[in-house]
């Protein structure tokens, strides 16, 4: 299992090619060997690939605009070939799909052709969860609709958001075994009366069980993500998570 950096954590420092190059060097110097491309500026795929390659960093997965995934699938596949990424990720069900059984099924119907084309290209469309997928519609979790009725996708399961939705991250990793080549490792802490995102192993999640489940499920990439660092240096947050994981995995 490779430890990667989800670049959404440092998105403010990836909006130009120059800043992106500086960020990739910093991430590589921490020890990360792979990244997830997410929320970067309008940098051509070839330039993104060249910068990463120059720093010995591979691109495992992206978060890509869902509209492009659905409507411009061939171009998205071509860009991922250039970057060497086999996983095309979307961050959530896009706006415009109601959060109910009908909305989930419309999303599945609309994105199935893209998922099939991506699968035929030797890649996988990956769905990243938040907490709202753990709401029940007609007695069934939204996650279960996705699992059962959208077999062409994989899941970038996010440990923090599973916990926030009332789930057990390790149990969900086991449940999705075979469909979770990529995970988002993100911790949850409690401070000042608030639930907060935290560096991996600095919060309260049961990492022993998460690690065991990840190994058993054959997870290939554990991508460190911290959406909000609450004023702390996001690069230091990534480094703390990497150092903790390197000593534990």
C-alpha positions as CSV (number, residue, x, y, z in Angstrom):
1,X,0.0,0.0,0.0
2,X,1.5,3.3,-1.1
3,X,1.1,6.5,0.9
4,X,0.0,9.4,-1.3
5,X,-0.9,13.0,-0.9
6,X,-4.3,14.3,-1.9
7,X,-3.4,17.7,-3.4
8,X,-6.7,19.2,-2.4
9,X,-5.0,19.7,1.0
10,X,-2.7,22.2,-0.6
11,X,-5.0,23.4,-3.4
12,X,-4.2,27.1,-2.7
13,X,-0.6,26.4,-3.8
14,X,-1.3,24.6,-7.0
15,X,-3.1,27.2,-9.1
16,X,-0.2,28.0,-11.5
17,X,2.4,25.7,-13.1
18,X,5.1,27.4,-11.1
19,X,3.3,27.0,-7.8
20,X,2.3,23.4,-8.7
21,X,6.0,22.6,-9.4
22,X,7.1,24.0,-6.0
23,X,4.3,22.1,-4.2
24,X,5.2,18.8,-5.9
25,X,8.8,19.2,-4.8
26,X,7.8,19.9,-1.2
27,X,5.5,16.9,-1.2
28,X,8.2,14.7,-2.7
29,X,10.8,15.9,-0.2
30,X,8.4,14.8,2.6
31,X,8.6,11.3,1.2
32,X,5.4,11.0,-0.8
33,X,5.8,9.0,-4.0
34,X,2.4,9.5,-5.4
35,X,-0.4,12.1,-5.4
36,X,-4.0,12.7,-6.3
37,X,-4.6,15.6,-8.6
38,X,-7.5,17.7,-7.3
39,X,-8.6,21.3,-7.5
40,X,-5.4,22.4,-9.3
41,X,-5.3,25.3,-11.7
42,X,-5.7,25.1,-15.5
43,X,-2.4,23.3,-16.1
44,X,-2.2,21.0,-19.2
45,X,-2.1,17.3,-18.4
46,X,1.3,16.9,-20.1
47,X,2.9,19.7,-18.0
48,X,1.3,18.1,-14.8
49,X,2.8,14.8,-15.7
50,X,6.2,16.3,-16.6
51,X,6.5,18.1,-13.2
52,X,5.5,15.0,-11.3
53,X,7.9,12.8,-13.2
54,X,10.7,15.2,-12.6
55,X,10.2,14.9,-8.9
56,X,9.8,11.1,-8.9
57,X,6.1,11.3,-8.1
58,X,3.4,9.2,-9.8
59,X,-0.2,10.3,-10.2
60,X,-2.5,7.6,-8.9
61,X,-5.9,9.3,-9.2
62,X,-7.7,12.5,-9.9
63,X,-10.8,14.3,-8.9
64,X,-12.2,15.5,-12.2
65,X,-15.2,17.7,-13.0
66,X,-18.2,15.3,-13.2
67,X,-19.7,17.2,-16.2
68,X,-16.5,16.5,-18.1
69,X,-16.5,12.8,-17.0
70,X,-20.0,12.4,-18.3
71,X,-19.9,14.6,-21.4
72,X,-16.3,14.6,-22.5
73,X,-15.3,11.1,-21.5
74,X,-12.8,10.4,-24.3
75,X,-10.8,13.5,-23.6
76,X,-10.7,12.8,-19.9
77,X,-9.5,9.2,-20.6
78,X,-6.8,10.7,-22.9
79,X,-5.6,13.1,-20.2
80,X,-5.4,10.3,-17.7
81,X,-3.3,8.3,-20.1
82,X,-0.9,11.2,-20.4
83,X,-0.7,11.5,-16.6
84,X,-0.4,7.7,-16.1
85,X,-3.4,7.7,-13.8
86,X,-5.7,4.6,-13.9
87,X,-8.4,6.0,-11.6
88,X,-10.7,8.8,-12.6
89,X,-12.4,10.2,-9.5
90,X,-15.5,12.3,-8.9
91,X,-15.8,14.0,-5.5
92,X,-19.6,13.5,-4.9
93,X,-22.9,13.3,-6.7
94,X,-23.0,16.6,-8.6
95,X,-25.5,19.4,-7.9
96,X,-28.8,18.8,-9.7
97,X,-29.4,15.3,-8.5
98,X,-31.9,15.1,-5.6
99,X,-30.7,13.4,-2.5
100,X,-33.3,10.7,-2.6
101,X,-33.7,7.3,-4.3
102,X,-34.8,8.8,-7.5
103,X,-31.9,11.3,-7.6
104,X,-29.3,8.6,-6.9
105,X,-30.8,6.4,-9.7
106,X,-30.7,9.3,-12.2
107,X,-27.1,9.8,-11.3
108,X,-26.3,6.2,-11.9
109,X,-28.2,6.1,-15.2
110,X,-26.5,9.3,-16.4
111,X,-22.9,8.2,-15.5
112,X,-23.1,4.5,-16.4
113,X,-22.1,5.1,-20.1
114,X,-19.0,7.0,-19.0
115,X,-18.1,4.4,-16.3
116,X,-18.4,1.7,-19.0
117,X,-16.2,3.6,-21.4
118,X,-13.7,4.2,-18.7
119,X,-13.7,0.5,-17.7
120,X,-13.2,-0.5,-21.4
121,X,-10.1,1.8,-21.5
122,X,-8.6,-0.2,-18.6
123,X,-9.4,2.5,-16.0
124,X,-11.9,2.8,-13.2
125,X,-14.4,5.6,-12.3
126,X,-14.1,6.2,-8.6
127,X,-16.7,7.7,-6.3
128,X,-15.6,9.7,-3.2
129,X,-18.1,9.7,-0.3
130,X,-19.0,12.3,2.2
131,X,-21.4,11.9,5.2
132,X,-24.6,12.4,3.3
133,X,-24.3,9.0,1.5
134,X,-25.1,7.4,4.9
135,X,-28.7,8.8,4.9
136,X,-31.4,6.3,4.3
137,X,-33.8,6.6,1.4
138,X,-36.8,4.2,1.5
139,X,-35.0,2.3,4.2
140,X,-31.7,1.9,2.3
141,X,-28.5,3.9,2.6
142,X,-27.5,6.0,-0.4
143,X,-24.2,4.1,-0.3
144,X,-26.0,0.8,-0.7
145,X,-27.8,2.1,-3.8
146,X,-24.4,3.0,-5.3
147,X,-22.9,-0.3,-4.3
148,X,-25.7,-2.4,-5.6
149,X,-26.9,-0.5,-8.6
150,X,-23.7,0.9,-10.0
151,X,-21.3,-2.0,-10.3
152,X,-19.0,-0.3,-12.8
153,X,-17.6,2.1,-10.2
154,X,-15.0,1.9,-7.5
155,X,-15.0,3.8,-4.2
156,X,-12.5,6.2,-2.8
157,X,-13.7,5.7,0.7
158,X,-13.0,8.5,3.0
159,X,-12.4,7.4,6.6
160,X,-13.4,10.8,8.2
161,X,-16.6,11.1,6.3
162,X,-17.6,7.5,7.0
163,X,-17.2,8.2,10.7
164,X,-19.1,11.5,10.4
165,X,-22.0,9.6,8.7
166,X,-22.2,7.2,11.7
167,X,-20.4,4.3,10.0
168,X,-17.4,2.2,11.0
169,X,-14.5,2.9,8.6
170,X,-13.0,-0.5,9.0
171,X,-16.3,-2.3,8.5
172,X,-17.0,-0.3,5.3
173,X,-13.5,-1.0,4.0
174,X,-14.2,-4.7,4.5
175,X,-17.6,-4.4,2.9
176,X,-16.1,-2.7,-0.2
177,X,-13.2,-5.1,-0.6
178,X,-12.3,-5.4,-4.2
179,X,-13.8,-2.0,-5.1
180,X,-11.5,0.3,-3.0
181,X,-8.1,0.4,-4.6
182,X,-7.8,3.9,-3.3
183,X,-8.7,5.3,0.2
184,X,-8.7,8.7,1.7
185,X,-7.0,8.6,5.1
186,X,-8.2,11.5,7.2
187,X,-8.6,11.6,11.0
188,X,-11.3,13.0,13.2
189,X,-10.6,15.0,16.4
190,X,-12.7,16.8,19.0
191,X,-11.5,20.2,20.2
192,X,-13.2,23.3,21.5
193,X,-16.6,21.6,21.4
194,X,-16.2,20.9,17.7
195,X,-15.6,17.9,15.4
196,X,-12.5,18.6,13.4
197,X,-10.4,17.1,10.6
198,X,-7.0,16.1,11.8
199,X,-3.7,14.7,10.7
200,X,-3.7,10.9,10.4
201,X,-3.2,9.3,13.8
202,X,-3.5,12.6,15.6
203,X,-7.3,12.2,16.2
204,X,-9.6,9.6,17.5
205,X,-10.3,7.1,14.7
206,X,-9.4,3.5,15.3
207,X,-6.4,3.3,13.0
208,X,-5.3,-0.2,14.0
209,X,-8.6,-1.6,12.7
210,X,-8.5,0.7,9.6
211,X,-4.9,-0.5,8.7
212,X,-5.9,-4.2,9.2
213,X,-9.0,-3.8,7.1
214,X,-7.0,-1.9,4.4
215,X,-4.4,-4.6,4.1
216,X,-7.1,-7.4,4.0
217,X,-9.0,-5.5,1.3
218,X,-5.9,-5.1,-0.9
219,X,-6.0,-1.3,-0.9
220,X,-3.2,0.0,-3.3
221,X,-3.1,3.7,-2.4
222,X,-3.8,5.4,0.9
223,X,-4.1,9.1,0.0
224,X,-3.7,11.6,2.9
225,X,-6.3,14.4,2.8
226,X,-7.1,17.2,5.1
227,X,-9.7,19.5,3.6
228,X,-9.4,22.1,6.4
229,X,-6.2,22.7,8.4
230,X,-7.8,25.4,10.5
231,X,-5.1,27.9,10.0
232,X,-2.2,25.5,10.4
233,X,0.4,25.1,7.6
234,X,-1.2,22.4,5.3
235,X,2.3,21.2,4.2
236,X,3.1,20.6,7.8
237,X,-0.2,18.7,8.2
238,X,0.7,16.5,5.2
239,X,4.2,15.9,6.7
240,X,2.8,14.9,10.1
241,X,0.4,12.4,8.5
242,X,3.2,11.0,6.3
243,X,5.6,10.6,9.2
244,X,2.9,8.9,11.4
245,X,1.9,6.5,8.6
246,X,5.4,5.7,7.6
247,X,6.1,4.5,11.2
248,X,2.8,2.5,11.4
249,X,2.4,0.8,8.0
